[in-house]
Amino acid sequence: MGMDLFAGSTIMNLTLIWGSVVAFGSHDLSETSANSSDHVKNTRPPFHLTGYGVSTDVKTSHTARIMLVSMTPFLILQLAIVLDSSSGARILVLVSLLITLAILFVYCTYQVFQPWIQSRRLDYLMLNYVQKNLLAGLLTAGSRPNTTVIRELFQKLDKDNDNLIAADELRALIIGVQIEGVGLSEDDYEAKVMEKFDISDDSHISETEFVQGVSNWLDQAQLSANDQGHDRSKVSDNNSKKTTAEQQRPVTQKKESKRNDKAAWLSYTKAALLLLLGTAISLLLAMPLMQTLQEFSSDVSIPSFLVSYVVIPLALNIRQGWGAITSARKKTENAISLTFSEIYNGVFMNNMMGLCTLLALVYIRDLSWDVSAEVLTVLLVCSAMGLFTSFCSKFPLWTSVIAYLLNSCGNILKIRICRRNGTEPLKGEALASRLACSLAEEFQGGHYNHRG
């Protein structure tokens, strides 16, 4: 059941949510020239599955390839099918666990020295959350930046009235947009805003810099929402280019960053400890969760397979799915690229953390490994979607139909493999039962009697 839980989340993200992003974000792929945008608008061809779709940038393909790396331990676990001895399977579980931990460590270390993945997540926030909750009220009736209101906001943030915004005063802006509500720390976003706004590189934001920075955000927001398809290539270029002032920043910015290295390393250490704490909590709560899900499925007469593989993943991912669809409806390459990157990163972490937790429990409790159906399903779906998205930058609308069908095919494949192996997924998973039994025996002195 534990394997079903994170396998269902992974497959749902790469099929239903991914397909919905393509469906709701589709636009006419023939609109490639800004000069002919009016002509295209007036002579728009009829809606069809091949001419409409979405396009992504190069970094999105790189993120998909990183997601493919998470399939390495899943591929190794397939060797358990040909191993007859329990000792060989136990060694295989240990090797897969060590490889999973190694991949997770390398991934976290890579983000420390090459933080482009984190930067894209910050850009995703700035494109969606900030523009929706903060910048919408800073426009005039003609949809232009309202400099008067922006200056009033600057005065409210400038608590000491020195016509400069320092780092501590900037936190008021961050709290105003509830930055922690989207999973990012205040320190990360504070550094991002200072980088965008502090043109003079003096660790302070002047009124002129603040007005210019907010105006740039507003301009990007207007371009992203303009006609939901008008001049998309120009919008993408505008979102990816730096402003002239940013390009002319002095090299002294590097010196400023060095002074923050100590604080940065403290943040990295804190993040690593929180990651370990989260893993420990997952290990502690995994067994009670499995028992609760089994009891729930029995009480409401719903097969445990459907509860753990469909119902719970749907409940856990519905908010993320709605956010992805909302972002995709901007119908810009930048918005689609950042949304897909969020999906791929989420799948990577879900695979690594879920597999790490399950393998650790199986190895520590010395349980047999018999969830080959779930492992094979995740391996096939993730590999297919990972290879496809790694080498393609344009996805026609018909690919969303394929993604939806892939979800059903994955469910059917899982059930058929279970039945071929002599197990019945609709009556509960044997591994989950043995895990629950093992934990109960330890806490109740071996007096727990498990049936089945």
Helices and strands as residue ranges (DSSP letters): H 2-12, I 13-17, H 18-25, E 27-28, H 37-42, E 52-55, H 58-69, H 72-77, G 78-81, H 86-113, H 116-125, I 126-130, H 131-133, G 135-138, H 147-157, E 164-165, H 167-176, G 179-182, H 186-197, E 205-206, H 207-225, H 232-240, H 244-247, H 252-259, H 261-299, H 304-306, I 307-311, H 312-328, H 333-365, H 372-390, E 394-396, H 398-420, G 425-427, H 430-443
